[in-house]
Amino acid sequence: MICILLIWSGSAVSGPLQVESRTMVWNKQEVSGSETSWPRSQWADGDIKMPYVRAADPLLAARINDMLYLSMTDSPAPTHPGKTFPVPESGGLDGFASLDFSVERNDDRILSISIGGEGCGAYCENFSNEYSFDAHTGRRLELDDLLTPQGLVAAGQRISRERERRYRVQIKTLNQELAALKMQQKAGKKVDVSDTEERLELNENCLAEVRKGGGSVREEAMMARFSLPAGKGVVFTSGRCSNHASRALDDVYEVETKLSREEVSPWLTAYGKRLLLGEGLAAEPVNPFGLILRGKIGSAAVTVLLHRPYEDGSLSGIYYYQKYRKPIELSGKRTGNRVELVERIAENEQATITLTVSRDSITGQWQDKGKQLPITLFRK
C-alpha cells in the first residue's frame, strides 16, 4: 500500500493545547511514472501540512484531531505521529496541491485554526476552511451554538449590508475609471475600455444579486465561514460572487464582516457568552451533529461524524471501525429525532443505519442482508 509519512517539523504553537505541524511526504519513487503522480509529486517537497493537537487529556486531543483529519482528508487522524499514514482510499487528498494552517486563537476557552491551500479539480482554486473548538471538550463550534436565532438574523443583516457596501464602493471606483478612459478617447488617445466595462458589469450584477438575496437573512450568516480570532469577536467571510471563468474580473472577491466582542455580545447564547466573553458556566449544547461520536456497532468500536443537516433535513457523514480505520461514507436524512442513513458497500450493495437521537445518547440499528446489529453512540 502506498503511504505518506507524517514528519513532525519540530515547531509547535503553545497554549492550553499544543498544536504541532505535520508534513505529509509522498515517496517520489512510488509515484514516478504513475497516472496519479500529480499533485503527489509535489507532496514529496513538503507542500502538504496539517495541524496535530496534543493535550493532557488524550481523548480531548483525539476529538479535535479526528474532526480536522476526517473533514480535510476523509481519513482518521494518525494515532502515532511520525509513523506512516495511509492515503485515504476515498481520494480525500488527491485534489490538494498544497495545504498549510495557522492558529488564530489558542486559550483556555477556544482553539481556532484556519487551514488553507490550493485545491485542484477541473481547475485550481485557493481555499480556506476555519475550525473552532471548545478547548475543554473538543466540540467543534458551529455558529448556531454561539448565536441566538435573533443573533443569526442580525449577523446576516450586517453581512448583507457589508457586501452591498463593498460592491457600491467598487462600482463608484470603476465608473470613475471608465469616465477617465472615455475622456482620453475623446482626446484622441487609443485606450481599451472593455476590461473596465466588463468589471463594472460584473460588480453591478453582484450588487443586484446581494439586493435580491438567495435565501433568508439567517442563511446569509450560516453560509458564511466564520472564525474566532483572539480578542476580535467574530469574523465572517462570504464567498465571492463570480464563477471561476469571471473571477479575474472580481475586484471585491471575498467579503469580510467583522463583529467586535461588544457588538456580538447581545446576540450570544449562554454557551456563546461562556466561550467568547468568559461569562457564566453554561454547558455545551446537546446537538450531536458536527461532532465526533464514539460508540459501538454490535461489539465493534466505531467513530462517527454526522455533518449538520441542511434545511431540508438531508445530511452526510463518515465513520470507521477502530480496528480497521477505513472510512465509510454515509448519506441520509433527519426527520425530528430520527436519522436514516445509507452506507454504500459495493456498486449494488447498501447497508442501512437507523438512529434515534436523545439528550444523552444516540441509539439504533445497523442492517444489511437481514443481519441486524445494535448501535450506541455517545458525544464523549
N, C-alpha and C positions, 0 to 999 in steps of 0.2 A: 504494500500500500504506500502511495506517495504521501509524504507528510511534510509539515513545515516545523521548524524549530522555533521555540519561544526563547528568546535570549534577553535576559534582564540587562538593561542598559546601565544599571547602577545608580540611576537618578531616581529620586522619589519626592513627591510633594508631601511635606509633613503637615500633620494636623491630627485631630482626633482619629481620623482614618488615614492610613498610609496608601498613597496612590503611586504605583510604580509603572514604569513604561516597559512593555514587552514588544520586541521587534520580531515579526514573523518573517523568517527567511526561508525561501524555497531553494532547494538544491538545484543549481543550474544544470548539472549533468542529467538530472531526471527529466528535465523539460526540453532539452535541446532537441530540435527536430520534431517536437510534438505539435499537433494542431492547436493545442491549448497553451503554447509557450508564452503567448501574450495575454494578460499582463504579468503572468507568473515570473517571467524572466526579470521583470523589474523588482519583484519582491526580494529576489536574491541580493539586491542592493540596499535592502532595508527600508523600502518605501511603505511598508505596512506596519503601523504601530498601534497598539491598543493599550488602554489602561488596565492595570490589575490592582485590585484593592486588598489590603490586609487590615485586620482588626484584631483586637484582643479576643473578641467573640468570633470564632471561625464561621459559625452559621450566618452571622450578620454579613461578613465579607462574601460568603458564598451566594447569598441572595442578590447582592449588588453585582457581583461578577457574572452570575448566570444571566441576569437581566441584560447586562451590557453585551455579552457574547451571543446570547440567543437572538437579541434584537439586531445586532450588527452582522453576525457571521452565520446565523442559523445553526449554531453549534454550541454545546455546553462549554462553559469556561474550563480552562485547564485546571486539573486538581493538583498537579505537581509542577509549578513553574520551572522552566529551564529544561523540561523534557519534551518529547515530541508531542505535537498537537495535530491530530488527524484533520485533513482537509474535509470540510463538510461535503457529503455526497450530494446534498441539495444544490451545490454550487453557490453557496452563500457568499463566497469570497471572489468568485470568478469575475464579477463585474467591477471590482475595485482596482484602479491603477495606483491609488495611494490612499493612506489613512493616517491620521495623526489626531492628537487630542490636546485639550487644555483644561485645567481645573479652574473653574470660575469661582467656586466657593468651597471651603472645607473647614467647618467649625463644629461646635458641639450640637448643632441642630440640623444642619443641611450640608450635604455633599452635592455639588453641581458640576457636571462635566460636559464639555462640548466636544463632540467627535466629528471631524470633517475630513474631506479629501476629494478625490476625483473618481466618479463612478462612470463606467462606460458600458453602453449597450449598442444601440444603433448609432449613437454619438456620445461624446463625453461631456459631462457636466460636473462642475464643482458643487458640493453639497455640505450641509452642516446639520447634525442632529444634536439636540440638547437632552440631557438626562439629569434629573434632580432626585435626590433620595433623602428620606428621613434618616438621619445619622444614627438614630437609636435602634430602629427596627429594620432598616434596609428597604422599606417600602418605596417603590418608585412613585413620585408625586405627580398627580395629574391636576390640571387646572381646576376642575370641579371639586377636588379635595380642599383647595385653598380658598376659592371664591364662592360666595353665596350665589344663588340664582340671580339676585339683583346685581351682584357684583359682576357676573358674567355679561349681563346686558350692558352695564356701564362701561366695562372694559371694551366690549365690542363697539360701542359708540365712539369711544376715544380712538380706537384703531381705525375705524372708518373715516373719522374726521382727519386724522393724521395722513392717511393715504390720499384723501381728497386734496388736502393742503399741498402735499408734495407734488401732485400732478398739476395743480393750479400754478405753482411756482415754476415748474418746468415748462409749462405751456407759455407762460408770460416771457420766460427767457428765450424760448425758441421763436416766438413771434417777433421779438426784438431783433434776434439774429437774422430772421428771414427779411424783415424790413430793411436792415442794413445791407444785406446782399442784393436786394432789388434796387436799392439806391445806387449801388455800384454798377448794376446792369444798365440803369438809366444813364449813368455817366459814361457808358460805352465799354466798360470792362467785361471781359468774359469770365463769368463766375457760374458755378454749378449750384443751383438751389435745391436740387432733387433730394439730396440727403436730408437737409433740414426740413423739407416738406414731408418726407416720409416719417421723420422723428415726430414732427408735430402731429401728424395724423394718428400715429400710434398712441401718443400721450393723450390726445383728445378722446380716442376710443377707450383707453384705460380709465379716464375720468368718468366717462359715461357709464362704464361697467361698474365702477365703485358706487356711483349715484343710484344706479338701478338696483344693485345688491343681488347676490345669487342665492341668498337664504336669509335666515333670521339673524338679528344682531348678535345673538348668543353664539351662533355658528361662526361669525367673524372672529370671535375670541377663541373658540375651541379649535379652529382650523389653523390658527397662527402657532408657530413654535414659540415656546416661552422658556426663559432662563431666569435664574435667581442669583445674579452676581452679588458678591458680598457688599452689603451696605447700600444697594441700589434698588431695592424693591423688586419689581417685576419688569422684565424687558420682553416685549412681544416682537416677533419677526414675521411679517406677512410675505408670502411668496411673490415673485414678480408677476406682472400682468402678461408679459409677452410669452409666446411659444418659442421653441428652440430656433426656428427659422428667422424670427424677427428680434431675437434677444440683443443683437448688436445695435439695434435702434432704441433699446430701452435704457434711457438715461437714469430713470428712477430706480429700476431694478427692485431689490427687496426693500421693504419699508420697516424701520424700527420704531416702535412706540414704547416710550419709557414711562413707567409709573413709579414715582418715589414711594418710600415706605409710608409717608404721610398721606399721599393721595390714595393708596390702595387700602389703607387701614380700615376705613368704614365698610369695605366690601369683603373683608376676610371672614371665613368661618372661624369657629372657636379653635379648630385644629390649625388653620392657617395663621391665626394670631399667635399660637404657641410657637410655631416654627419660624415665622418671619419677624415677629416682634418680641418673642420670648415671654409672652403673656399667657398665664394660665397653665393648666395641666391637662388639656383636652386629649383624650385618646384618639388614635388614628381611626379613620372610617372603616366600616366593616366590608365595604365593596371589595370583592376578591379579584375583580378584573384588572389586568395590567400588573399583577403580582406574580412572584414566584411561589408556587404552591408545592408542598411536599406531601406525599402520602403513598398509598398502595393500590395497585390493581391486583386483586387476589392477594397473594402473599409477596408479590414483587414490588420493590420500592420504585417509585417514579417521581419525576419532577415535571410540573405542568406550568405552562404560561398561556393564559387565555387573554387575548387582547380586548381592549374596551369595545363593547358593541357599538355599531353605527346606529343612526337614528331609526332605521327600520328593524333593528334587532339582530342583524347579521353580524357575525364575528368570525375571527380566525384564531388559531393558536398553534402551539407546538408542544410536544412532550417527549420525554425519553425515559427508558428504563435505566436505573442506576447501574445495573450490571453491564449493559451494552453501550450506553451513552450514545446511541444512534438516534438523531432527531426524527420525529414522525410528525408530519403536518396535519393540522385539524382545520375543519371549516364547519360552520353550522349557524344556529340561530338561538337567540334568547327570547323566551316569552315569559314574562313575570319572573318567578324564581326558578324556572325550568330552562335548562340548556340542552339542546340536542346537537350532537356533533358527529361528523363522519371522518374517519381516517382512511386514506387510500393505501391499501396494502400492495395491490398489483393492479394491472390495467383494468380488469373487470372484477376486482375483489375489494370489498369495503367492509370495514368493521364500524359499528356504531357505538356511541357513548351517550348515555342519558344521565344528566346530573340535576340534582336539586340543591339549590343554594340556600343555606340558612345562615344565621348570625355567627355561629361558632364553627361550622364545617361545611364541606360540600360532599355529598354522597350520591351514589348512583350505580349504574351497571355498564360494563363493557360487554359487547355481544358480537359474535362472529360465527356463522355457520351453526347456529343453535347452541354454541357454547357461551355461557354467561359467567362473568366474574364480578364480584362487588368492588366498588371504588370508594375510597375515603381519602379526601384531601383536606389539608389544613393550611392556614395562612402563614404559620410559623413552624 
